[in-house]
Amino acid sequence: MKRRDFLKTSVYAATAMTFLPDKSFLHGQSTIPDLVVVKDGTPESMVRKAVEELGGMSRFVSRGDVVVLKANISWDRAPAQAATTNPDVVAEVVRLCIDAGAKKVKVFDRTLNEPRRCYKRSGIEKAAKEAGAEVQHILERKFKKVKFPNGELIKSWELYRDVLEADRIINIPIAKHHSIGGISLGMKNFMGFLGGNRGKFHRDFDVKIVDLNTKVKADLTILDAYRMLLRNGPSGGNLADVELKKIVVAGIDPVAMDSYGATLFGLQAGRIQFMQNAYQRGLGQFDLTKLSIKTFTLVS
Amino acid sequence: MQLARRISQIVFLLFFFVLFFLATYPLTSKIPVDFFLRMDPLLGLSSTLAGRALFIKIIPPLVLLLLSLVVGRFFCGWICPMGTTIDGFDNTVRTKKKKEKTSNHLKWIKFSILVVVVVAALMSVQLAGFVDPIPLFTRTVVTVLYPLFVWAIDGFMGFMMSISFLEEPIFRLNESLRGIILPINISYFRQSVFIAIIFIVILGLGYYHRRFWCRNLCPLGALLGIFSKFRWYRRRVSDACTDCGVCRKICRMDAIAPDFRNTDQVECISCMDCIAVCPVNAVSFGFTKSRESVKVDYNRRRLLTAGTTGLFTIGLLKIGFSKPSLKGKVVRPPGAFEEPVFLDRCIRCGECIRVCSTSGVGLQYATLESGWEGIWTPILLPKVGYCEYNCNMCGQVCPTGAIKSIPLEERQKIKMGTAHFDKTRCIPWYYGENCMVCEEHCPLPDKAIKFREEETVTIDGKETTVLLPYVDESLCIGCGICVNRCPVEGERGIFLTNADEERWID
C-alpha cells in the first residue's frame, strides 16, 4: 500500500467513525495507546512487544514500501558507550519491516566521525545488514536543497534524497544527554538527514529543530533507552556515564515521544523549550497527562 | 624475456596501486602497504645516516643491493613503478621514428645527486625523499594522480546523472565503487600542482630521449648502478654479431658501447630489448666471468663539486630562520618523533597523508610552515580535517618510523597540541549565545572542553546567562576536531597550536 492509499483509507475510516453512535471504544481498554513503554526485556523482545502493542508493524509499513530507518550512527563509539542506537534494536525493527512486506529497508546516517568507523564500531552496519537492510554510506551528491515551507528560521536546507523518496520513515533514536539541547531524542535525531554546515543549526536550536521536524515526519518512533548516556553527551565515551535502563518506548507523536523520553532523565517537557515550540506549532502533544500510555514489564 | 620483463613491470605497477588502495581504513593488509618504500636501499641508507639509527627494516633494501651485485640494475627495468610509468609514457607519447640520442655527457648528474643526498644525510638532513623515485612516485599518486582519477570519475558520474534515466543506475554504481576505488569522502591536497609539475617535467624529459630520468637523474639508479658494476649476470654478444647496430639504437638506457659488444654494466637495466631486436640472435643474457665494463663519465672533480654543493645546501637549510618556538601552528601527527629526528627521518612519501585522507583528512603537506627543511613534511591542518581519535594508521604506515607506530590506547593519550578559544569569534564568548558544537565533538571521555555558566551581555545589549566554553588544557590532546567542526565561518572560534605537544623520544 502506498502512502497516499493509506492516507485515503485512514481518512475514510476516520470519517466513517465520526458517524458511529458510540465512540467509547476509541478510549477503552481495547484501543491502541499513544505510547507504549516496555521494560526489562532484551532489546529485540522489547521492540517486538512495543510495536505489537501499537498495532503491529503492518499498521505502519505496507507491502512494497521503501522504508528509511533513522538510527543514530553519529559516533565512532561501541554500543556499550551508548552514543549510538543499540544495534539489536535496529536489527529487530529491520526484521519487523521486512516481515510486514517492505520492499527495501534503508539504514544510513550522516556520521560525525569517519563513516566506516562509525558504521562498524556501532555494530549497526553488521546487525542491520544481517537482518536484511540496505546499509549505505551517505553520498554527498544525494543531498538536495529543498524548501521548508513551514520553517521559521530554516527556509531551505539540504536533505537526503532517499529520505525525500521514502514511503515510510521510522525514527530509532537513542536517549542521550546533550550539553545544550539538554537531551537528544527523536526530534534531534533527524539532523542526520541534513547536509550542509549543520553546526549552524545549534544557534537558535530550539526553533530550528522544530523547523526540521515540520519538514521530515516519522511514521513511527522507537526510542532506544536500553542503555542511556546520562552525562557528557552526545558523544560520551565514558562507561561511567552510561546506565543500563532496559526500556524501549514506541509511538507516533514525535513530541509525545520526546516528552516521555525527557522523563527518563527526570526532566519535564514543559521546561524544554524545543518541545514547547513543537507543541505550539502543532507537531504533537507534550502533556503526558493527555496521552494514553501503556507500560509493560517483560519477565525474562 | 622481453615479454617477461613487461609482465613483471605491469605486475609490480599494479601491485603498487593495490597497496595504495589497501592503505586505508581498516588497514588490515598482511603485506606492508609501504612495501616499495621499505625495499628502497637509498631511503634505507639516507634515513639510517640522517637519523643516526640503524633501521630495523633494513633487511629488504640490503637484499635488493646484494641482488644488484649479482644480476645488476634489474630493479629499474623490472620493478620500479616510476620506471614503468616513464616507459609507458615514452612508448605512447614519443614518436617511434625518432632517433635515439646518446647522453653520455649527462649521466654523471645522477651520481652527483646521489653524493649530495649522502652528504646531506651525513650532516643529518633528509633529502632522499625529494629525489628518490619511490617516494616521489608515491607522493605523486597520493596528491595528483589519484585525486585526478577521482575527479574525472566523479565528474563523469555527475554528468551522466543529469540524464534522467541514468540517474538511478549511476547512483548505484557510485555507491558500489565507493570504499573500493573511489574514496568514501573526496579529499583535496595541498601542493598538488607543484608535485604535478615535477612529475610532468620528469615525464616530459622523455621527449629528449627515453628514460631521461633513469639515465641521468635518478639517485636510486645511481646507487644500484654502482652495485651493478661488477655483476655476474650480464649481456653477452656472440660472434654471430653483424655490427648492424640495431641494439645500440633501441637501447633505452644508452648502455651499449659503440662496438655493440661491450655493455655499460652501471646503466644496463636488463630490459632484454636488445635480445628481441637482434636479427641474428647474437645477444643473450647470462652469467659470465668477464669483469669488463665501459668507463663511466664521472670523475672525482664532479663528485667533489657535488659534495661541496650538498654541504652548502645543507648550510642554507640550517641557517634558515626556523626556530621551533616560532612554529606554533605546526602540529605533528601523534607519535611523531621530536622535531630534529622527525625531520631527519621523514622521507615525504605521503603514506601518512594517504591513510589520513581516508580517515580524518587532517594531515597535509607542509609548505614553509616549519622552515625550508620541513617542506612536504606532514602537518595537521584542523580546518581541513582532524585527527581521528580511534585511529593510529599514520604511525602504522610510516616506512621510516618518523611517526612511531603506537597502540591505540597509548596514542589516545599523546598530546599533539592544545586548542584555544578565540573570544572575538566564538559564539558564546562574543555573541553571548549558547553553542556547544566543539564540546559535542570532543572525543575525550571526560571532555577537554567544559562550560561554566556566567552572566553576560549579548551583542545587542541584553543581559543573559550563557554557557561559556573553555579548554581544559590538561585533558586536550590537540586532535583539532573542535576547530574542524566549529560553525563560525571565516576564522573559527577555536584554534589549535602545538603548545605543550608531546613528541616521541626513544
Chai-1 contact restraints between the chains, C-beta under 6 A:
chainA,res_idxA,chainB,res_idxB,connection_type,confidence,min_distance_angstrom,max_distance_angstrom,comment,restraint_id
A,D76,B,N390,contact,1.0,0.0,6.0,A-B,restraint_1
A,E114,B,S359,contact,1.0,0.0,6.0,A-B,restraint_2
A,E114,B,E388,contact,1.0,0.0,6.0,A-B,restraint_3
A,P115,B,I184,contact,1.0,0.0,6.0,A-B,restraint_4
A,R116,B,Y25,contact,1.0,0.0,6.0,A-B,restraint_5
A,Q136,B,E175,contact,1.0,0.0,6.0,A-B,restraint_6
A,H137,B,I184,contact,1.0,0.0,6.0,A-B,restraint_7
A,S179,B,M436,contact,1.0,0.0,6.0,A-B,restraint_8
A,S179,B,E439,contact,1.0,0.0,6.0,A-B,restraint_9
A,I180,B,N434,contact,1.0,0.0,6.0,A-B,restraint_10
A,I180,B,M436,contact,1.0,0.0,6.0,A-B,restraint_11
A,G199,B,V437,contact,1.0,0.0,6.0,A-B,restraint_12
A,G199,B,R485,contact,1.0,0.0,6.0,A-B,restraint_13
A,G199,B,P487,contact,1.0,0.0,6.0,A-B,restraint_14
A,K200,B,P487,contact,1.0,0.0,6.0,A-B,restraint_15
A,H202,B,C435,contact,1.0,0.0,6.0,A-B,restraint_16
A,H202,B,V437,contact,1.0,0.0,6.0,A-B,restraint_17
A,R203,B,E433,contact,1.0,0.0,6.0,A-B,restraint_18
A,N232,B,K447,contact,1.0,0.0,6.0,A-B,restraint_19
A,P234,B,E440,contact,1.0,0.0,6.0,A-B,restraint_20
A,G237,B,P445,contact,1.0,0.0,6.0,A-B,restraint_21
A,N238,B,P445,contact,1.0,0.0,6.0,A-B,restraint_22
